[in-house]
Amino acid sequence: METAGPRTRAAARLGAHATREEQRKRRPVRRWQRRRIEEEQEEAVFREVVSFTRDPLPARYYDKDTTKPISFYLPSLEELLAWTPDVEDSFNVALEPLKCRQPPLSSQRPRTLLCHDMMGGYLDDKFIQGSAAQNPYCFYHWQCIDIFVYFSHHLVTIPPVGWTNAAHRHGVCVLGTFIAEWKEGGRLCEAFLAGDEHSYQAVADQLVLIAQFFRFDGWLINIESSLSLAAVGNVPPFLRYLSTQLCRQVPGGLVLWYDSVVSSGQVKWQNELNEQNRIFFDSCHGFFTNYNWREEHLDRMVAQAGGRRADVYVGVDVFARGNVVGGQFDTHKSLELIRKHGFSAALFAPGWVYECLEKRDFFQNQDKFWGLLGRYLPPHSICSLPFVTSFCLGMGTRRVCYGQEEAVGPWYHPSAQEIQPLFAEHRPEGDGQGWVRTHCCLEDAWNGGSSLLIRGVIPPEVAHVAVSVFERVGRQRELAAQTTPAPPRLAKPNLVPQSSSRPPAPHPATALLAVAESDRFSFLWSRRTKIFGLFSLHVPVPPKIFLSMVYKLEGPSDVGVALELTTGDAGSCHVGGISTLSAEASSRHSPRPLRVPPTKLARWMGHCGQQLSGGWVQRCYEVNLRGCVLQDLWVSFSRPPGSREQEAFVCRLGELQVVDANSLLSPLPRVQAVSVSRVRWQRAAPEEEEEEEEQRPARLRLSCALHWSYPLSHVRCFRIHCCRATGSPAEGPPGPEKPALLGLAFVNQYRVVDLAVAAAGPGTDGRMEFLVEPVPREGFLVPKAEWGRAALLYSGPHT
C-alpha cells in the first residue's frame, strides 16, 4: 500500500507526477480534501488499488472464516519452545494491569479460586474484538473471588484477553493452565523433565515469557500422566524455578499445583495434601486438591498445611460428579466445611448454571448460585482511583453511548465489562416489611449494554433506604439486613458547609451509628434508616474528588434519590465543603451537588443536574477531604415529604464516577500515527447489492488493520469509527456523514472486518476515513480534535 503522507495543508496536493488531464479530472476531489484539512487536525492518507488476491493471515491469530483476531493456545511442546512475541500477538495483550485490592492476595485470609472449564474453552470468548453471540456465558460476580483460572485440555492454555481485562479491573488475578494428560502427556513430560535442568528450565522460561508478555499472572500446573522416577524427581526443581522466575518478571505471580501425580510418579489423586504430594506444595505457591474429599480429609490437612492453610485450595466440582460434598445448588455445603477448617476454595466449572440449566433463566440461576455462597465469600475491596463504572456486563442487545443508541443487535465483548457490584436481595430480620433487590438488566443502559436495577420498598416506619454502592472490606454482608432497636433519641448531625460562617444548625437527618471494632463493624439501625451493600471499597482519597451519578426512576415516583459517602480514619480525616452527618469513627456525609462545574471540567460534567435523554438524570458532587479513606458510597432513596405510606421504587443506575479532581485538569495526549495495513478486498454477495434506491450500492467488503500510538495508561478503551464518502466528485464536495461505530479496541490496534463500502467509479477514488476515539479512565468524552484519523483512498483495479 502506498502512503500518501500526512494531511497537512501542503501535503493535500495531488502528486507532482499526475498529468494535467488527471489533475483536471480529480480537481473536485482535491477541493474536498483541502477543505477537510482546514477543519481538522493532521490526517494520514493511504492509497490502495482494489485487488481480490488474498493476503494470507497467520491461522493461529485470526479466525479462518472472518479474519477476526482470536485468542489462541499452544498444543505442543515444540510450539511452546518456538514461540516468540510477534506483532500479531499484541491483540491478545491485556490492557488492564492487576488493580490493587484489600486485603492483598498475599494475606492469609482464605481465598476463592474459580476454575473456568466450559465445553473445551475458546468459544465466543476467543474473539478479541467481540462477537454478535446471542445468550453467551457471562461471569460478573468478581467481588466474590480472588483468582480466576482459564482451563482447557490443550497443553498451554493462554487465557483469552477479555477474561484478563475483566478480572484485573476487579482486582482478580488470572492464571493459565499447563496440562499434560494420558500417554501422550507422559511422553511430553519425559521429553522435558527426564533430562537435565536445561530442558525443564527452557519450558519454565517460555511459560514466564508468555505470562509476562500477555500480562496475566501465572499458571496452574496439571500433570495427569505417570512419570518415570527421573522425571518426577525434576518436578519440584521445575516448580521452584518456574515460581522464582515468574515472581521476578510478574509481580505477585502465582504457580499452583494440581493434586494428581504423587512423589512416586504415579497418578493417584489424594483428595488432600499429605506426605505423598507435599513436596510439590513446598515447591510452589499453592495446592489445588482433587474433588472427592470428605471432612476427615480436611481434618488431616490442618496439620499438614500448618501456617499455609490459605495456600491449600480445596477443589469443589460444581457439576457434582463422583463422590463429592455438595455441588450444584448445594455447593454451599462444601464451602461451609472448607471455611470451617480455614482453607481456600477452588470452584471448578461454576458455568454449570449456564451449561445445564435453561439459558433463558441464566441470570436468575447465576445470582441464586452465588447468593447461596455469599456468607462464605468475603469480598475484597477496591482501593484505587479513578473509579468509573456503567455496570456494563460486556454484552447486550444494543449498544448505547451516554444515553444515545448506537446500534441494535446482540453483542458480546468481555473486555468491555465494567466493575460489577455484589448482587443480592436484602430483607430485615423481624417484622420489618422493607426490602431491596439488585440485579443486572439488559433492557436499558446509559453507556454500554446494561445497567444496575435497584428495586425496593420503603416501609411506613422508615424514612429512607440507603444502598451502599461501595462497602468497606471489614463489613460482613450478612449483617446488611440486621436490625436492632432504635436508640431512644435520633442523632441530629449538623450541616456545615465549608464556606459558611454561620453557627451549625440542627438538621432532621437520619441516624447511622458505625462503631469500629478492629476488623468488625457493628451497626445500629434507627427505624428511619436501612442500609444495603453492593461494593467493597478502601480508597485513600486525594484532597479533592468529584463524584457523578447517572440514574433514572422507572414509572411515576416521588421518591428522592441522593448520593452519600462514608469516610474512615476519622482521627486525622478532615472534611470540608460538604455536609457532615456524623462525627463517629466512620463518618457519613451528604455532598452538595455541583450546579455549575469549573470550566475545565465541563466536558466531564456538562449535564450535571439536568434531565438527559431517555429520562436519565446526572448528579455531580465536589468533596474536599484531607487524610481520609473512602469506605462507602451510598445511593439514598427517601420517601416524599409528608408521606406516611409504604413507598415502592424502581431505580436504574447508569453510571457512577469517583475521580481525583487533579486528573481532570491535566492535558490529554492525542492519538497519533494512525496507519492502515493488511488490506483485503472481497466482492459483496449478490443479495448485499440490493439496497435502498437513495443509497449508493455497497459492492465491496473491506478488511484492514489499523495501528496507532497512544499511552495506554491513560485510557479505558478506544472507540473505532468510520466515515464513508457520500455523493460523487462531479456533484461537488460530499455531504458530512456521522461517524459509524465499528467497535472497541483495548490495545493500539484494531482489525476492521468485512466493512461494506461502495466501489470506486471510473476515474475516481473511493474514500473511507477511520477515526480512533480514546476513552479516558475518568470516563468523559474527548473532543474530536484529539481523535486519531486516517483515510483510505482506493481505486478500481488497473486494466
DOGUGU-378011 format. One record per residue (C-alpha): residue in one letter; x, y, z. Coordinates in steps of 0.02 Angstrom, whole numbers, plus 50000, padded with zeros to 5 digits. Layout:
! residues N
AXYZ ...
This chain:
! residues 799
M500005000050000 E500605017449959 T500565030650096 A500035047450029 G500785056650177 P500145066950323 R498615077650294 T499415094650314 R498855108950203 A500415107350096 A500275088550079 A498475089050019 R499015091949841 L498995077849716 G500665070249668 A501785080149553 H501835065449432 A499995066949385 T499635073249210 R498625089049180 E497185078549119 E497225068149278 Q497285083949382 R495795091149289 K494785075349319 R495225074749503 R495065093249544 P493395091749636 V494145078449749 R495625089649785 R494495104149837 W493585092449957 Q495205086350035 R495875103850059 R494275109450143 R494335094850263 I496135099050310 E495655116450365 E494305109350479 E495255095150561 Q496925090050631 E498305081250537 E497745065550449 A498695051850360 V498065046350190 F498395029050117 R498095023849938 E497545006549884 V497144998449717 V495744985949741 S496344968249717 F495454952049756 T497074942349782 R497064936949962 D498484941250079 P498514925850193 L498464929350379 P499284918150511 A497984905050556 R498474904950740 Y497974923150764 Y496474925550650 D494844916450626 K494944907350460 D493174912050409 T493084930350460 T494904935750486 K494394942350658 P495834941850783 I495654927550907 S496464921251066 F497434905151049 Y498254890651139 L499854880851106 P499504862351077 S501264855251078 L502934856551166 E503764861151002 E502614876150979 L502874881551158 L504754881451142 A504704890050972 W503524904051024 T504214921751022 P503214937951037 D502564943950869 V501614959450815 E500074948350792 D500174943350975 S499854961351026 F497984959351001 N497964947151147 V498924958051271 A497884963851420 L497614982551436 E497124981951619 P498504979651749 L498004969951904 K497154982952013 C497684984452193 R496494977352322 Q496234974952507 P496634963252584 P498054958952465 L498124941352394 S499684938352498 S498674939452658 Q498204923352745 R496334926152730 P495574910752646 R495354913952460 T494144908852325 L494764902152158 L493644899952008 C494214887251879 H493284890851718 D493064875051615 M491704876251483 M491454864751334 G493304864051288 G493604882751302 Y493944896051169 L492114898251125 D491344915451095 D492644922351216 K494054919051092 F493534933850981 I494644947651048 Q493604961850972 G491954954051023 S490604944950928 A488744945050894 A488444929851005 Q486684927951071 N486474922451253 P488334919951288 Y489034914551456 C489444929651563 F490264929651734 Y490054945251841 H490214940252025 W492034945952029 Q491904953652203 C491694935952272 I493284928152201 D495154930952212 I495904920252073 F495244915651901 V495954900551808 Y495564898151623 F495564879351595 S495564868751439 H496324852151388 H497634859851272 L499444858951327 V499664877751355 T498044887051386 I498314905851369 P496824915051444 P495824924851315 V496214943051343 G494394947751378 W494434937451537 T496074945151593 N495464962951566 A493834959851660 A494684950751804 H496084963351825 R494824977551827 H494084969451983 G495754965552068 V495654946852025 C497234938251963 V497174926751811 L498074910251782 G498304900051625 T498434881051625 F499864869451581 I499134851951567 A499844835051516 E498654820251507 W498644801751466 K500044792951370 E500404807551253 G500584818951403 G501774806551483 R502894806351329 L502884825351326 C503354826551510 E504764814051491 A505454824751350 F505744839951460 L505774832851638 A506814816951624 G508374825951560 D509494838951638 E508974855651712 H509164864951547 S507674855651475 Y506404859951610 Q507114877451632 A506824880851447 V504984876151468 A504834886551626 D505654901551541 Q504384900751400 L502914899851521 V503594915051613 L503844924551449 I502064920751393 A501304926651558 Q502374942251558 F502004946851377 F500124943951383 R500024951751557 F499174938051656 D499774931851824 G500364913851822 W499974895551795 L499034880651858 I500164865551828 N499134849751800 I500104833951758 E498944818951747 S500154806651668 S501254793751751 L503084799251762 S504714789951775 L505724792051933 A506924803451839 A505514814451776 V504554815551940 G506174819352029 N506354835051923 V504584841251954 P504994850252119 P506504859652047 F505454863651893 L504104871052004 R505354880652110 Y506234887751958 L504584892451874 S503924900752034 T505534910452062 Q505704916551884 L503864921051871 C503904931852027 R505424941051958 Q504534945551797 V502694946251852 P502404955052019 G501264944452126 G501414929552008 L500684912852061 V501074894652022 L499834881652084 W499984862652077 Y498504851052049 D498304835252154 S498644820952033 V500424814052024 V501214808452186 S503054807852231 S503244790152160 G502724796351987 Q501044787551987 V499394796451952 K498474794152117 W497254807852164 Q497394810252351 N495954822552379 E497034830452512 L498764837152549 N499824823452627 E501574816252630 Q501394808752456 N501164825652372 R501814838252498 I503464840252405 F502534848752263 F501604860252382 D503254865452460 S503954869752288 C502644882352229 H501334894652290 G499834883352317 F499004866452303 F497334862752215 T496564846752285 N495514834252190 Y493644834352222 N493184817952309 W493634823252485 R492664820952646 E492784830652808 E494094818752877 H495254824052734 L495064842052791 D495424837152971 R497054828752921 M497594843352811 V497544855952953 A499174848853024 Q499944846152850 A499644864052794 G500254872252954 G500314891052931 R499914889552745 R498094884152755 A497594898452639 D498764891052507 V497764874952503 Y496334876552377 V495064862952413 G494274857652248 V492384858252228 D491634851052068 V490064861352041 F489404847851923 A489424836052074 R490234821751979 G490794807052085 N490754805452273 V490804823652322 V490114835152456 G488814847152389 G488934853552211 Q487634862052101 F486454872352210 D487124863052363 T488894869652336 H488694880052494 K488824863652593 S490594861452527 L491054879452565 E490404878052742 L491604863752782 I493064871552689 R492914888052781 K492634879152946 H494394872152929 G495154888452867 F495584883052690 S495404891752524 A494134885052399 A494324880752214 L492644880752125 F492794870351967 A491604874051823 P490294885351902 G489714887851722 W488594873051765 V487194885651785 Y487414890051601 E487804872951526 C486484862551614 L485044874251654 E483884884451544 K484784898451453 R483304910051472 D483474908851662 F485364910851664 F485474927151759 Q484244921751893 N485134904951913 Q486854912751922 D486294925352053 K485474911252151 F487064900552144 W488224914352205 G486934920952328 L486894904152417 L488794905152436 G488814923352492 R489124920852677 Y490704910552637 L491424922752509 P492134938252594 P492304951752461 H493904961052427 S493934979852416 I494324992052275 C495705003852327 S496185014952180 L495505029652082 P494775033751961 F493295022651993 V492095023051845 T490755010351804 S489195010051698 F488824992251761 C489024985851583 L489154966851578 G490174966851418 M488644961151321 G486924967251272 T485524967651147 R486034985051089 R487464997451109 V487195013951198 C488415028551217 Y487955041251350 G486095038651326 Q486155038251136 E485785021851048 E487175017450926 A486725000150865 V485374987050888 G485774968550896 P486654956251011 W488474959051055 Y489734950951172 H491414958551219 P492144952751387 S493474966351386 A492074979251390 Q491384972851554 E491494986251687 I491614984651876 Q490174974651945 P489364975852116 L488794962552238 F487094956352181 A485904951452319 E484204953352398 H484094960552573 R482664959552696 P482744964952878 E482514952153013 G480984952653122 D479384961153070 G480144973752950 Q479254974452784 G480544983652680 W481694975352555 V482964979652422 R483464968852274 T484844972452148 H485154963951982 C485894967451812 C484724972251673 L484944972051484 E483334981451447 D484104998751463 A485825006451478 W486665023351493 N488345017951424 G488675000451355 G487384986651357 S486644985651531 S486284994951692 L486044990951875 L484224989251928 I483784992752109 R482034988252166 G481424991152341 V480064995452464 I480215008752598 P479045003052739 P478005015852833 E479145016052986 V480705020452884 A481155037452814 H482355031652681 V483385017152616 A485225019252578 V486055006852461 S487945005952477 V488745005352306 F490455003052386 E490644993852551 R492154993052663 V493014976452671 G492764974052858 R490894973052845 Q490084956152830 R488684956152704 E487564945552809 L487454960052933 A486734971352799 A484934966952837 Q485064965453026 T484104977553135 T484214982153317 P483034992553422 A483155010953384 P484115021653508 P482995032153620 R483495048353531 L483915050653350 A485555059353320 K485385076353237 P487015079453146 N487375096753081 L487575102552902 V489125113352898 P489675119252725 Q491495124552724 S491085141752659 S489775145152792 S490205156552938 R488545154053025 P488415142553176 P487875124753143 A486015122053126 P485125105953176 H484515095053034 P483205081253042 A484365068752960 T484375050052981 A485495042053112 L486855029853063 L488005024453202 A489505014053150 V490685007553284 A492365000753226 E492944985153319 S494624980153241 D494084971353080 R492244970353128 F490914983653109 S489364984053217 F487834993353152 L486405001153247 W484925004453135 S483655017553181 R481885014753123 R482225028552998 T483665020652903 K484055004452811 I485745000652733 F486204987952599 G487914984352524 L488424982452341 F490304985452333 S491844984252441 L492974999552447 H494555005552533 V495225020852441 P496425033852515 V495685049352436 P496595064652367 P496195082152434 K494785084752310 I493695072252221 F492245073752101 L490785061752107 S489485058851974 M487925048051971 V486785044851822 Y485115036951864 K483275036751823 L481725031551916 E480565019851824 G478725024251819 P477855038051916 S478765040752080 D479105054852200 V480465045352292 G482025056052314 V483745049952257 A485395056352326 L487225051352343 E488075049952513 L489785044052568 T490685036752718 T492485040752766 G493655031752886 D495175036852987 A494105049853074 G495525054353193 S496505062653054 C495165064552921 H494665082452886 V493065085352788 G492725102052708 G491495108652581 I490155095552615 S488835092152745 T489335081352892 L488055069852969 S489095060753100 A490745062853188 E490995044853241 A492495034153190 S491625031853024 S490755047552964 R489345049052840 H489195064652734 S487985071852606 P488965081152471 R488245096752394 P487785094952210 L488835105052088 R487645115451984 V488985124451882 P490585114251863 P492265122951833 T492595126751651 K493985113851633 L492815100451697 A491365104751584 R491735090351465 W491565078151609 M490075086051697 G489225095751559 H487485089351605 C487535089951795 G485825091851875 Q484955090651706 Q483655078951635 L484535069351498 S483885059451351 G482895043851394 G482385050451565 W484145049451639 V484735062051768 Q486535066251812 R487055072451983 C488825078952014 Y489705082252178 E491295090352240 V492095084152401 N493595091752491 L494485079352605 R496155077752692 G496895062052769 C495335051652734 V494945034352670 L493365032452567 Q492435017352632 D490675018052563 L489635026852433 W487775026252462 V486315029152347 S484945035352461 F483075033452424 S481935044252530 R480055044852543 P479145060352479 P478885074152608 G477345071052712 S477115053152652 R476655040152782 E476285025952663 Q477355011652604 E478375017752455 A478955006052316 F480325011752198 V481245005452044 C482865014552005 R484085011351866 L485905016251896 G486765020651733 E488475026451792 L489495030551947 Q491135040051944 V492385044452081 V493815054652009 D495325063852075 A494985081952029 N496795084851978 S496705071051849 L495345080751759 L496455096051741 S497935087751657 P498035088651467 L497545073651365 P498755065951242 R498205064651061 V498045048750963 Q499465048950838 A500185039550690 V498615030450635 S499035018650493 V498085006750379 S498824989950327 R498414971750291 V497034976650170 R495904963150099 W494504965649973 Q493024954449935 R491584956249816 A489944958149906 A488704944049890 P487354947449759 E485984949349890 E487014962849979 E486994973949825 E485104976049834 E484934991349944 E483785006249958 E483665016549799 E484305032549877 Q485885023949940 R487415020149839 P487555001149817 A488874992849926 R489804981649806 L491384978149906 R491884971450076 L493434979150155 S494524971550293 C496094980150357 A497174982950510 L497284999650600 H498775004050710 W499095019850810 S500115026950953 Y499395031651123 P499975029351305 L498865015051364 S498985020051548 H497825034851509 V496425025351425 R494975013651467 C494745008651286 F494655015651109 R493065017751009 I493395014750823 H492315023850696 C492225025350508 C491535038450390 R491065034150212 A491145047150074 T489415052150013 G488985059749846 S490185059949699 P491575071449640 A490515077649495 E489205083649620 G490455093649721 P491055090849899 P490195076149983 G489005079450124 P489515076450304 E489205059150371 K489025054850554 P490415042950607 A489815025050625 L490465014650769 L491424999450713 G491904992550884 L493034994051036 A494904991351050 F495924988551208 V497634989551126 N498385001350998 Q497704991550851 Y496054985750778 R495544973950638 V494154980750526 V493204965650459 D492034964850308 L491564983150307 A490314987050168 V491005000550051 A490485007449883 A491535002749734 A492515017249659 G491835023749495 P492855025249335 G494205038549352 T493765042249533 D494345036749704 G493305029049839 R493645035350014 M493495028450190 E494005038050343 F494425029150506 L494375038050673 V495105032150839 E494245039750991 P495155037451157 V494045034851310 P495005041451463 R494995031751626 E493995045951703 G492585042451581 F492255058951493 L492025062251307 V493565068051212 P493395081651079 K493595075550901 A495145086350881 E496045074050996 W495505058650899 G496675049850781 R496195048150599 A496755040550437 A495955040050265 L496005026050137 L495845031149955 Y495505016549840 S495285014549654 G494725000549541 P495984987949477 H497074993249330 T496584985249163 
